[in-house]
Amino acid sequence: MTFLLRLLFLVFIFYLVRHLVKVLAPGLVSHPGTSPPDRGNTGTMVKHGTMEKDPVCGTYVDVATSLKLTSGGETRYFCSGECRDKFQREARP
């Protein structure tokens, strides 16, 4: 009987900890039937917009809030003014 009570208690603690992890850190627990997000593609949809890769430092930035530079008919997005300025300096012949 003691064994069953201990086992029941451990199962309860397991589910309690799992629930707390799901609430406090929802990205850590995967849900059955879903695949992890593809982090390698540009244009990945996010909560507040679309993400694009900064061509200088490689950081993904939200196109709605990032710095933009359009040249040659192509728009590039930057995480900071420093990355944008470095791109402009390196792009000049």
PyMOL commands that set and color helices and strands:
alter all, ss='L'
color gray80, all
select helices_A, chain A and resi 2-24+81-91
alter helices_A, ss='H'
color red, helices_A
select strands_A, chain A and resi 45-46+49-53+60-62+67-71+74-78
alter strands_A, ss='S'
color yellow, strands_A
deselect
rebuild
show_as cartoon
